[in-house]
Amino acid sequence: MTPVGFDRVTFSDGFWQKIRAQNAAISIKNVYRRFEETGRFAALRCQKQKEPPHIFYDSDVAKWLEGAAYLQREFPDEEVRSIIDEAVNAIVENQLPCGYFNSYFQVYEPDKIFTRRTEHELYCAGHLIEAAVALDVCGVNGRLLAAMRKYADYIYLRFYVRRDAGFTTCGHPEIELALVRLYLHTGEKRYLTLAKFFLDERGVREEEIYPFADRAYDQSHMPVRMQREAAGHAVRALYLYSAMADVGRIAGDEQLIDTCRALYRDVADKKLYVTGGVGSGWFGERFTIPYDLPNADAYAETCAAIALALFCHRLAQTDNRAEYHATLERALYNSILAAESANGKGFFYENPLEADARYAKYANTIPGFPHKPLLQRAEVFGCSCCPPNLVRFFAQLGGFVYGEEGEVLTVNQYVSSQVSACGIRLSVQTDIPFSGNVDIRADGRGTLSLRLPAWRTFTHCEVDGKHVVLQEIDDYAYFEVEGSTHVKLVFGMQPRFVYANERVRADSGRKAVEYGPLVMCAEQADNGDELFSVEIPSLENAVVSCGKDFKILVPALRLRTESSLYGYSAPQKQPFTLTLIPYYRWANRGENDMQIWFL
Amino acid sequence: MTPVGFDRVTFSDGFWQKIRAQNAAISIKNVYRRFEETGRFAALRCQKQKEPPHIFYDSDVAKWLEGAAYLQREFPDEEVRSIIDEAVNAIVENQLPCGYFNSYFQVYEPDKIFTRRTEHELYCAGHLIEAAVALDVCGVNGRLLAAMRKYADYIYLRFYVRRDAGFTTCGHPEIELALVRLYLHTGEKRYLTLAKFFLDERGVREEEIYPFADRAYDQSHMPVRMQREAAGHAVRALYLYSAMADVGRIAGDEQLIDTCRALYRDVADKKLYVTGGVGSGWFGERFTIPYDLPNADAYAETCAAIALALFCHRLAQTDNRAEYHATLERALYNSILAAESANGKGFFYENPLEADARYAKYANTIPGFPHKPLLQRAEVFGCSCCPPNLVRFFAQLGGFVYGEEGEVLTVNQYVSSQVSACGIRLSVQTDIPFSGNVDIRADGRGTLSLRLPAWRTFTHCEVDGKHVVLQEIDDYAYFEVEGSTHVKLVFGMQPRFVYANERVRADSGRKAVEYGPLVMCAEQADNGDELFSVEIPSLENAVVSCGKDFKILVPALRLRTESSLYGYSAPQKQPFTLTLIPYYRWANRGENDMQIWFL
């Protein structure tokens, strides 16, 4: 399956277009302002400051540039355009004659260039390369691509030809997938060679590792082809696996493809939050052990959910299995969407599935408390990788929607939009995620395949006004389009319980409520506190309210009265109406308790 | 109520005598050996070593000396005796002329004596004073008392008379309760004055605090009389509250007594584990917020449960309420007893209520992991306060059993033993905690009052062979003894569910099993893993097996088959027989999973 590029997909009014428009109007500018204030853009000018920039500031700006590139196509903006050009100029002008660019090392420790594996140089390079490709693809600015090709050539020279750098692979994967993008965009084979080289050299010798971590932290505990279990820092892991999927597909490397399938299975079967979040361990922001998915302590970094989506997107290019799109959809509508505030200005870095506002308040009174729960989104972080990652992700969303599989146009996500591919002009209009109605108009001649979401409770289909029983093959339904065809689909949405495998300690004996692709949650703002002891006996009488703010009202039980700390009789509860809202809308009304898993 | 001193209580064969005998034969010697190996005894000789002793080594040895004193009375042992004498000689010989003794400060930082509030000097002094009193009471060695009186006089001079020390109150309470003991033993009023001074000066000004903590950490966030919520480091807190209860009682200080009652209520109603453990937060070993009682992450330091018992013991001396003894009993049979291995050699510092062996193994692979669960007892720790605290606690257990309340002899705990008090010679024989049979023979003339345990499911009583309906007043039953009386009591024991207040997140929707005073647990060694998802629908068909190893067999349900990570149908479980053992016996068969709270 070849994804239809985001540049070929035109969004129309609907759920995602609102988010994308806000991304262009608010988020990208607000992220810019916070980055400007914190010296991230100034650092590109490579002049010594009192406070040196963080070693990964370049990557923050690069992700911003990448997002800005995508947005310029559809939402051109003079202000953003001039920021892009200035930033690109700064990079190009300050690039060393050899091609190297890093606003920290070349200014503050030029003698240490390419000597320390743990300091993100190739990670920053990777994001700059991705930005360069995006700016060129979108026709916004071609200068960065030339500069970054030069940089990539220099990396090729030092790491592959001469092999005289102080390390072989970077402590934070990213360069690998960036080099594949550069190869795909330029056709220059040596970038693919270098990407494959970085993959194959990883974990084969004892390279420098992080002092606070083990070798699995940066996936260098064994050769990547031998890795069958997702391990270590989740963003590092999933960027690496994404590159493995790319190289496996492009090189027809079955062993690498098979490794990616095994890694995906390990994540999807044992290490995935119901929200699509991954990397449960806050210490090391990492994958831990199977079924270790704590809720209040969930790390589930925003960048990790995005990286999971990128990995799924690549896996589907080799095998277009509905499951990959379903996992991407789970991450997209829940963990990823929840990471941005309703007003587009604030961002979560961590995405817990349960919030205890009292505990957060307590933790904040203790200096040195090792992991303080953040229950409010922030506009910028010291390590602010997530905000620009969200900006660039939402900006390229169109690229995850459609695919060309041989002669077949596949609809992998339902987004109100138009596309032309495989001889079909397609227009999709949908209320998803609030109702399961999908209206599809197809013109032309060809085959259309529609993914049937795993969450549907029933499927109703009319073609040109006539009810049709769908022929489902592996969760896709196929339609022959001849002339003008109108497909009306209803994917049944009812609030329903989802149960975690009982091996998940945190969710054992509990259940969550899903509605279509949405994981629902309860917030203190609607329901008062003590939400973790709320019991939902049944969803039979649940009422879905699609007013201004989507919510579901559910008859439930909660604590009745005060009682002693321990007692010999089961706690008595009283009925009340529980208000559930989509998880992605939580924490937009101040710091408060939140709950997903109920008794 | 005045407790009958441990020296007046003679234990007979039974549950506790076995533990006490092991304490004398094994534990005290083993703790000595580990302390000797780690330089704790050598430090008393006050000669500079390559490695300075920890600042609290003196307190470790002092607690050992205190325990050794109690044990010498009943289990005289030449080897232990000579260790005691040598240690006392070392202290006496190296005491500074002014009376000061501290094996760290006087050797390594003599110019810093009494300048740093956070470095345990008065804490160490307190434990040495307690040891001195115990050695004198037990007639083992009177030299230390003389030396420690001199030291206490010096503290009085510096802190109270001259007030020229570098701080006013010690960062680790202990001196306060030790001074009360010294006052009660010697009758010297200035020690009581000094104890009261230290209490009243705490929290009234901004003294030095620990860099990693807030002012509540060492209970100096407000004047102690204003404190109504248990806060901060749990051992510090409960040693402080114990001294407050002492001074309140002795001085008839109603405000102080009322404060202690409020603090007790806060602990018992909101911050107490079902095992009697307290101080749930591992960061700071402290009380956190109401109902924050995580199981796998429970800190519940052994010393904190002991300190809670000491506090209850003192509270009961002002109001002899059954509840205080019930809480002491809960801590005693569960958290405290579990802290020692079956062979008397190993000790827990932390006492979790749930063990996840796989997670512990994982955490051990990560360097710098902030809180690694310890699922096996150790013989010594870097900070090894708990092992000698257990030794001295079990050694003085007799002191917690009986009380004289006016003319009434009260039985507060049921322990096979003899005592003479209030005109009655009493002999108690019991199988508690394995069955609720208590056989009491009383001779003499007087009133006997028997605590009716909160855990009894029924009470059967025969006096001289005749069934009697008990007259209960506030959970005590009263008997007039005239000549020779034989009381046979049966306290009903059936395995029963105990429920935590639903405000306890960790236990919400779950229940534990109690049997008499014992909290039961399930271990992997008997049951396999995945114990947290075990469901106990009913205890009706539970079988109590009082063989060599006490256990309860319960029909239960567990995971049937593998299933996906998330699914729309409730998990299927299959019946099996769950083996429960007393919590205090856990972790005696290698590192394995353990569970107390079940679905």
HADDOCK unambig.tbl for C-alpha pairs under 7 A between the chains (distance, minus, plus):
assign (segid A and resid 212 and name CA) (segid B and resid 367 and name CA) 5.52 0.50 0.50
assign (segid A and resid 212 and name CA) (segid B and resid 368 and name CA) 5.39 0.50 0.50
assign (segid A and resid 213 and name CA) (segid B and resid 366 and name CA) 5.66 0.50 0.50
assign (segid A and resid 213 and name CA) (segid B and resid 367 and name CA) 5.36 0.50 0.50
assign (segid A and resid 214 and name CA) (segid B and resid 366 and name CA) 5.62 0.50 0.50
assign (segid A and resid 214 and name CA) (segid B and resid 367 and name CA) 6.52 0.50 0.50
assign (segid A and resid 269 and name CA) (segid B and resid 564 and name CA) 6.21 0.50 0.50
assign (segid A and resid 269 and name CA) (segid B and resid 565 and name CA) 5.17 0.50 0.50
assign (segid A and resid 270 and name CA) (segid B and resid 565 and name CA) 6.19 0.50 0.50
assign (segid A and resid 283 and name CA) (segid B and resid 369 and name CA) 6.91 0.50 0.50
assign (segid A and resid 289 and name CA) (segid B and resid 359 and name CA) 6.99 0.50 0.50
assign (segid A and resid 359 and name CA) (segid B and resid 289 and name CA) 6.96 0.50 0.50
assign (segid A and resid 365 and name CA) (segid B and resid 214 and name CA) 6.99 0.50 0.50
assign (segid A and resid 366 and name CA) (segid B and resid 213 and name CA) 5.69 0.50 0.50
assign (segid A and resid 366 and name CA) (segid B and resid 214 and name CA) 5.61 0.50 0.50
assign (segid A and resid 367 and name CA) (segid B and resid 212 and name CA) 5.56 0.50 0.50
assign (segid A and resid 367 and name CA) (segid B and resid 213 and name CA) 5.38 0.50 0.50
assign (segid A and resid 367 and name CA) (segid B and resid 214 and name CA) 6.51 0.50 0.50
assign (segid A and resid 368 and name CA) (segid B and resid 212 and name CA) 5.41 0.50 0.50
assign (segid A and resid 369 and name CA) (segid B and resid 283 and name CA) 6.90 0.50 0.50
assign (segid A and resid 497 and name CA) (segid B and resid 568 and name CA) 6.06 0.50 0.50
assign (segid A and resid 498 and name CA) (segid B and resid 566 and name CA) 6.51 0.50 0.50
assign (segid A and resid 498 and name CA) (segid B and resid 567 and name CA) 5.60 0.50 0.50
assign (segid A and resid 498 and name CA) (segid B and resid 568 and name CA) 4.72 0.50 0.50
assign (segid A and resid 499 and name CA) (segid B and resid 566 and name CA) 5.56 0.50 0.50
assign (segid A and resid 499 and name CA) (segid B and resid 567 and name CA) 5.34 0.50 0.50
assign (segid A and resid 499 and name CA) (segid B and resid 568 and name CA) 6.04 0.50 0.50
assign (segid A and resid 499 and name CA) (segid B and resid 569 and name CA) 6.65 0.50 0.50
assign (segid A and resid 499 and name CA) (segid B and resid 570 and name CA) 6.05 0.50 0.50
assign (segid A and resid 500 and name CA) (segid B and resid 565 and name CA) 5.63 0.50 0.50
assign (segid A and resid 500 and name CA) (segid B and resid 566 and name CA) 4.50 0.50 0.50
assign (segid A and resid 500 and name CA) (segid B and resid 567 and name CA) 6.52 0.50 0.50
assign (segid A and resid 501 and name CA) (segid B and resid 563 and name CA) 6.43 0.50 0.50
assign (segid A and resid 501 and name CA) (segid B and resid 564 and name CA) 6.35 0.50 0.50
assign (segid A and resid 501 and name CA) (segid B and resid 565 and name CA) 4.81 0.50 0.50
assign (segid A and resid 501 and name CA) (segid B and resid 566 and name CA) 5.89 0.50 0.50
assign (segid A and resid 502 and name CA) (segid B and resid 533 and name CA) 5.92 0.50 0.50
assign (segid A and resid 502 and name CA) (segid B and resid 571 and name CA) 6.97 0.50 0.50
assign (segid A and resid 503 and name CA) (segid B and resid 530 and name CA) 6.43 0.50 0.50
assign (segid A and resid 505 and name CA) (segid B and resid 532 and name CA) 6.43 0.50 0.50
assign (segid A and resid 508 and name CA) (segid B and resid 533 and name CA) 5.71 0.50 0.50
assign (segid A and resid 509 and name CA) (segid B and resid 533 and name CA) 6.98 0.50 0.50
assign (segid A and resid 509 and name CA) (segid B and resid 599 and name CA) 6.47 0.50 0.50
assign (segid A and resid 530 and name CA) (segid B and resid 503 and name CA) 6.42 0.50 0.50
assign (segid A and resid 532 and name CA) (segid B and resid 505 and name CA) 6.43 0.50 0.50
assign (segid A and resid 533 and name CA) (segid B and resid 502 and name CA) 5.93 0.50 0.50
assign (segid A and resid 533 and name CA) (segid B and resid 508 and name CA) 5.72 0.50 0.50
assign (segid A and resid 563 and name CA) (segid B and resid 501 and name CA) 6.43 0.50 0.50
assign (segid A and resid 564 and name CA) (segid B and resid 269 and name CA) 6.19 0.50 0.50
assign (segid A and resid 564 and name CA) (segid B and resid 501 and name CA) 6.36 0.50 0.50
assign (segid A and resid 565 and name CA) (segid B and resid 269 and name CA) 5.16 0.50 0.50
assign (segid A and resid 565 and name CA) (segid B and resid 270 and name CA) 6.18 0.50 0.50
assign (segid A and resid 565 and name CA) (segid B and resid 500 and name CA) 5.64 0.50 0.50
assign (segid A and resid 565 and name CA) (segid B and resid 501 and name CA) 4.83 0.50 0.50
assign (segid A and resid 566 and name CA) (segid B and resid 498 and name CA) 6.53 0.50 0.50
assign (segid A and resid 566 and name CA) (segid B and resid 499 and name CA) 5.55 0.50 0.50
assign (segid A and resid 566 and name CA) (segid B and resid 500 and name CA) 4.50 0.50 0.50
assign (segid A and resid 566 and name CA) (segid B and resid 501 and name CA) 5.89 0.50 0.50
assign (segid A and resid 567 and name CA) (segid B and resid 498 and name CA) 5.60 0.50 0.50
assign (segid A and resid 567 and name CA) (segid B and resid 499 and name CA) 5.33 0.50 0.50
assign (segid A and resid 567 and name CA) (segid B and resid 500 and name CA) 6.53 0.50 0.50
assign (segid A and resid 568 and name CA) (segid B and resid 497 and name CA) 6.06 0.50 0.50
assign (segid A and resid 568 and name CA) (segid B and resid 498 and name CA) 4.73 0.50 0.50
assign (segid A and resid 568 and name CA) (segid B and resid 499 and name CA) 6.05 0.50 0.50
assign (segid A and resid 569 and name CA) (segid B and resid 499 and name CA) 6.63 0.50 0.50
assign (segid A and resid 570 and name CA) (segid B and resid 499 and name CA) 6.05 0.50 0.50
assign (segid A and resid 571 and name CA) (segid B and resid 502 and name CA) 6.96 0.50 0.50
assign (segid A and resid 599 and name CA) (segid B and resid 509 and name CA) 6.45 0.50 0.50
